Amino acid sequence: MEIRVCSLTRRAALKGLGAAALLGAAGRPAFAAAYRPANTDWFANCRFGISTHWTAQSQPVGQDDWLPFNEAVDRFSASGYVDQAARAGAEYVIFTGAHALQMLPAPSAAIDRIALGRTTTRDLIGELADACHARGLRFILYYNHSCNSADDSAWEHAVGYHAVDKSRLVSNLLSILSELGTRYGSRLDAWWFDSCFSLDPRGVYNSVTTDMHGFQFPWEDWTAAAKTGYEDRLVTLSSGMLTHFLYSTHQDYEGGEANDLVAVPTSRYTPDHLQAHRWVCLDNPGWVHGRVKTPLAAPRFPLANVTDYVRVCNRSSVPVTFNLDIDRTGLISPESLAFLRQLKQQLS
């Protein structure tokens, strides 16, 4: 098997920061002394997990299966979802809390204060966390602030993204994280934060679409808010596909967004001392099942290639997450689940 190597290194970590700002006298990150990294042993010991981008934009496979978001959340089977993941051999789940649209499948007073109609009465996130732990799986929550090139323009203005004074934006976003962190406590094992590049222009990607007026987003405060209720919760600040830009050393593991079977790790830790991680789209490279009446995608790689990739990653204590296609009803691609069951057998 041929595996393309494209190392996720610090190739852009110094961009905009300067070596003196990033590294202390002993060659360690300058902020390291002020931050206690969480223990990532449980994550390093995992072989693979699954993720799904089930969002307010997910579409059904069937002709008559479209439901408003609240009803879709009410009908979503938390136990059924986790059962599918567990039977496929996953050791953890990354579930999407909010993506392009700021629509959360759970209650949130913080979001309601900013804009009404974007939360649900049912706490699907909490139920999924409990179902995962009951089956021995860890639960990771993906969260996107949804200020991305007017994907959700009304939210951008409501949350304060376009305000001259960005303090309201920061206060609003941190209040959401703090509320959810307090509620879920140790039931929430980790966060995966997306679109940092829409809040901070320094990275490889820069999708900031507001005048920052020289404002520097306070990532250390963001991480502190994210760890509210459980200080051992893992945090990653994604810098985008196949990049590794260090917005702050106040994080614990690598976003690892690779999409394909690339970026083969050579050690458990990145050069910036983060637990390494890889995230691959097993079937739908578009991540979200966004087209109505379209079949769920099938695996796009040969089993032998995926098996070799996971083995190589696991050899360095690096877990691999496979994103699986899922429709609005909560149906995960049966072909991809069957594929992962075969993968589990190959790895045994």
N, C-alpha and C positions, 0 to 999 in steps of 0.2 A: 504493500500500500504506500502511496505517496501522500505525505501530509505537508501542506504548504506552511512554511514557517514565517511568521510575521510577528516578531516579539513585541508585546505590549510593554515597552520600557518607558523610562523617563525622557523620551526623546523631545517632549515639549514641556517637561515639568519646570524647567528653568525660564521658559519664555515669559517675559513680563514680570518675573519675580527677582531674578538675579541670584547668583550662587550665594552671595552673602546673606540674602534675605531667607533663603531656603535652608541652608546648612549652618549648623552651629560649629564651634571650634573643634569638636571631636568628630565632625563629619556626620552627625546625627541631625535630623530635622529640627529646626530652631524651636518649633512649638512642642516638641516631644515631651519636654520636662513638665509642661503644664497639662498634659493630656495622658490619661491612663487608658491605653488601648484595651478593648475587651478581649477576653480569651476566645480565640477562633478555633480551638481544637475540635469542637463538635462539627464545625463546618468542614475542616480539613479531613475529617474522618469519613465524610460522605462520599459515595461514588458518584451518584447523580441525583438530580431532582428535576421537577417539572415546573414550568410556569405557563400561565395562560393570560392573554390580553383580553379578558372579558370586561368590556367597557360599555358605556352608554351608546357607543357607535357600533357595537357588535350586531350583526344581522343574522336572521334565521336561515336555516337550510330549507325548511319547508315553506310552502306557499302561504299558509295561514297562521304562522307561528310568531308574527311580530306582535310585541306587546309594549306599552309604555314602560319606561325604566322602572318605576315603582312596582308595577305588576310583574315585570321580569325578575326583579329582586325577590319579591314575595314567593314566586314559584321556583326559584333556584334551590336545588337540593344540596345543602352543604355536606351532608353525610354521603350522598351519592357521588359528589365531586371528589371528596377525599378518598372514598373507596376506590374510585377509578385510579387515582394517583398511587395509592398504596399497592394495589394489585399489579400495577405496572412496574413496581420496584423502586419508585421514588422514595427518597429519604427526607425530602423537604419540598415545600411548595412555595413559589413566589406568586402571589395573587395581586392583580392590579386594582388598587384602590381608586385612583383617578388618573386619567390619561389626557387626551386632547381636550376633553370637556371636563370641567370640574363638577362631576356628578359622583357622589360618594354613596356606596351601598351600605350605609350605616347612619345613625344619628350623629349630628355634630352641631352643637350650639355655636361654636366658633364660626363655622361656615354659614349658618343661618343668620348670624349677626351681619355678615358681609353681604349675602345675597340669598334670598329665600328660594325654595323650590329645587334645591340641589342635593338634598339628603333624603334618607328614607327612615321610616319608623323602625323597620326591622334592622337589626344589627347583624348583617350577613358576615361582616368581617370577623366579629367576635365569635360567631357560630363556626366559621371556618377554622379559626385558630383553635377552638376547643376540639373540633372534630379531628384536626391534625394531631394534636397532642394525645388524644384518646387512642389514635392508631400508631403512636410512636414517631410521628413526623414532626419536623420543625416547621414553623410558619414565618415566612418573610413577606412583608407588605411593600409592594411597589407604590410609590407616590410621585405624582407629577403636579407641580404648582399650576399648570395649565395656562401659563403666560407665554404662549409660543406662536408668534407670527399671526395673531388674530384668529387662531383656531377657536378661541372662545373669547371674543372681543368684549362681550358684556362683563364677563368675569374679570378680565384684565383691568377694566376701568373700576369695577366695584372693589377689587382687592387693593387697589392703589398702585398698580404697576406703572401707570402713566402719570402719576402725581409728581409734581416737582420735588416735594419732600418724600423721600422713599421710606421714612420711618414708619408710616402707616402700612406700607407693603410688608415690611419686616415684621411688625407687630402682628399683623393679621396672619401671616403664614406660620409664625412661630406659635401662635395661639392654637392653630389647628393641630400642629405636631404635639404640643404639650397636652392638649385635651385627649387625643387618641392614645398617646403614650401612657398617660395616667390611667385611662380606662382599661387598657389591655395588659399593662404590667408585664409580668414574665411570660404571658401568653403570646406576646409579640417578640419573636426571637431576633429579628433583624428588619432593617429598612433597606430598600433599594431606591435611591433618589435619582430621578431623571431630570434632564433639561437644565442642569446647572449653567450651561452655556447661554441660557436666555436671561440669566440673572447676573452673569459675570463675563465680560468680554475678553478676558485674558487668555482663555484656552485655545486649543487647536481649532475648535468650532466657535463661532461668535454669531449667535442668533438673537442678540439683544435688539429689540425693536422699540425701545423707549430711550429718551435722553437720560442717562444716568447722572448727569450733572456732576461728574467726578466721584459719585458715590461708590464705595466698595462694599459689596454684600458681606455681611458678618457670618461667615461659615462656621466659626467656632460657636457662636450663639445658636446657630441652626442645629448643630450636632448636640449641643447641650439640651435644647428643647426636645430633640428626637429621642434622647435617652431618659426623658422624664418618666418616672415610674419604674424604671428597670435599667440600672447603669451598665449591666452586662449585655445590653442589646447591641447588636452589630449595626454599623452604619457604613454605607458607601455613597460617595458623591460622584455620579457618572460624568465623565468628560466626553462621552460620545463613542460611536462605533470605531473600534480599532485605534483608540487613543488612550493615553494615560497621562493626563494633566493633573497635577496635584493642586486643587483649589485650597486645600488645607490638610495638614497632617492629622487633624481631628477626625479621623475615620479609621475603619478597622479592616476592611477588605476591598478588593478590587471589583469595580463594576463588571469588567470582563466581557463587554458586549462585542462579540466577534461575528455573530450571524452564521458564519460558515465554519467548517472544520479547519480553522487556521489559528495562528498565534499560539503555537505549542509551547507550554511553559517548561522551564528548565529547573525551577525550584519552587518551593512552597510559597516563598515571599517575593514580592516585587522589589526592585532596588530601593523603593521608598518604604519598605518594611510593612507593606500591606499583605494580608492573606490573599493569595492569587485565586482567581475564579474565572471560569469561561462560561459564556452564555450563547447558545447556538439555536437558530430556528430549525427545528427538525423537519418541519413541513412547509408552512406558509411563510415565505421570507418577508411578507408585508406585516407580520406580527398580528394584526387585527383582522378578523373575518368580517370585512366591511362591505361585502357585496351580497345583496338579497338573492335568495334562491340559487345559491352557488354551493356545490358540494364542499365538504370539509377536505382540506388538502391531505395528501398522503406523504409519507416520508420521502425525502428527495435525495437520500444518500444510501449507498449499499450498507448492509448490516456489518460487513467485515470492516469497512472504513470507520464506521462509528465506534465499533468495539475497540479497534486499535487506538482511536483518538482518546477514548475514555481511559483506556489502560495507561497510555502515555501520561495523561494528565494526573491520574491517580497515583502513578509512580512517584510524582512530586508532591503528593498530598494536596492536589488541586481538584475540587469538585467541578462537575460539568452540569449546567442547567440546560434543559431542552424545552424551548417554547413550543407548545402544541396548539394547533388550531382548535378553536371552540366557538360555537355559535351562540346566538342570543338566548336560547333555551338552556344553555349550560352543557350541551352535548360536546364532548371532546372527541376529536378524530379517532374513530375505532381502529383505523389502520395504524395510526401512530402509537396508540396504547398497546396494540398487539406487537408492534415492532419493539417497544421498550421491554415488554415481557421476554422477548427473545434475547434482547441485549442483557437483561438480568441473568438469564441462563448462561450466556456466553461468558459473563464476568465471574460466575460462581466457580 
